[in-house]
């Protein structure tokens, strides 16, 4: 280990150009870096990996992290804040077919193995559900959509766009009409209970219950408000040319054009905190330890890593402490993922881009994962056929395929090697591929381009998480008020990423970066002579 190559002067009180360090080059970190650079700061991004992206990664050219792009308006805002247009940097195509859903033959004793498609067009989905489950369920779906839209409109400003929803503030912002909407939903109802009011067909209840997993949660424990995801999807799902990695590349290019510096393979060891103020970042690179002074730091990682001391003892106090016996219990889902190329296009099942294969006994899947902390015996399988569009036709000689099975976030536990042994993982994969074959889907995998990722590997990629992919699980109606916001408990240290902002995926990660930059700007303005007021989104008013 070499001596620090950079030092900092704590007595220097006047700095003409402030320096901000962003730890982690995931989507949230990239957006924060981009927007802080617009303030005139010198911005340095430190990333432990060899490239930017965080959870947005590709293996064998296969998107092996987020695969669904919704809420495009958030990224539109990011590009517009730089004087750019998203469509000048990314080629995106709106999907008419949101997803194809398939159940094992004879599941629930209904003897109907036909798939069910949901569409961006509400009328098309109503018609499809009517043909699949009958006119009564189609009418119930229409009612469900109406309610989901109301919930989304109610929560968009006080919750989705808020850096840290507070119970009293949110109650005030909702107003009588918003409170009535949530009251009618049932303030303590779970998503599963609410779906039972709408759907008597267990397959539909299972289909929409899966929305809880978008936040890494169980439908039996997630709040009913997650039904708003139905509205999010109907507002648009897009396919990105070149995969989700293209979004990372576009944001990084914008950052570089605006002077942001990147240092990869930089393992941050600790945050230097003096008198409850962050002053510098220490990291290892090429066998040497370096230290860079900073006026501000944006931490784009899981807050669990801070709480567990992965970034120094002083940094533990940046976030709310969590009892050791609660850490695993509160973690969101992890996953067992398969990234591979096929030997030839799959032709024996009409795959669209997004496909979900269900079995019955849905409750057992979440009992296995959240209570038994083991791989599911009969889990749901998500298949992303990344070369496909609405027409279910393969466009390439080989297909890029990604499969995901829910798994427990135990990648850092002493018994992880036993529960997630190569034999257990292999048996789980074999069993679930056989499940796909029951629906007619057989894939011929190219063994030279095939990679399995388990919660153990996810924990290595994202320390302190056990492999949890969504931060803290969205369990219980009070969860939304327990997450950290963009401001930490340490002055000058701001937080971004899925563990601090309600909601997963690329758009929400981008919004977390926006909010971190906005809070940094607001705090800076509040201590300046001009005393401006700053609103989230970056607009300053006298």
URZIDA-V102959 format. One record per run of one state. SS is the DSSP state (helix for helix, strand for strand, loop for the rest). FROM is the first residue (numbers start at 1). LEN is the number of residues. If there is no record, write none. Layout:
SS|FROM|LEN  SS|FROM|LEN
This chain:
loop|1|18  strand|19|5  loop|24|2  strand|26|1  helix|27|11  loop|38|4  strand|42|5  loop|47|6  strand|53|1  loop|54|4  strand|58|2  loop|60|2  strand|62|2  loop|64|5  strand|69|2  loop|71|1  helix|72|10  loop|82|4  helix|86|3  loop|89|3  strand|92|3  loop|95|2  strand|97|7  loop|104|3  helix|107|3  loop|110|6  strand|116|4  loop|120|2  helix|122|12  loop|134|1  helix|135|26  loop|161|6  helix|167|19  loop|186|4  strand|190|1  helix|191|8  loop|199|3  helix|202|14  loop|216|7  strand|223|1  helix|224|11  loop|235|2  strand|237|4  loop|241|4  helix|245|13  loop|258|3  strand|261|3  loop|264|3  strand|267|8  loop|275|2  strand|277|9  loop|286|2  strand|288|6  loop|294|2  strand|296|5  loop|301|2  helix|303|5  loop|308|6  helix|314|5  loop|319|5  helix|324|7  strand|331|1  loop|332|2  strand|334|9  loop|343|11  strand|354|5  loop|359|3  helix|362|10  loop|372|9  strand|381|5  loop|386|14  strand|400|8  loop|408|8  helix|416|4  loop|420|2  helix|422|17  loop|439|6  strand|445|9  loop|454|1  helix|455|7  loop|462|10  strand|472|1  loop|473|6  helix|479|3  loop|482|5  strand|487|1  loop|488|3  strand|491|1  loop|492|1  strand|493|4  loop|497|8  helix|505|22  loop|527|6  strand|533|3  loop|536|3  strand|539|3  loop|542|1
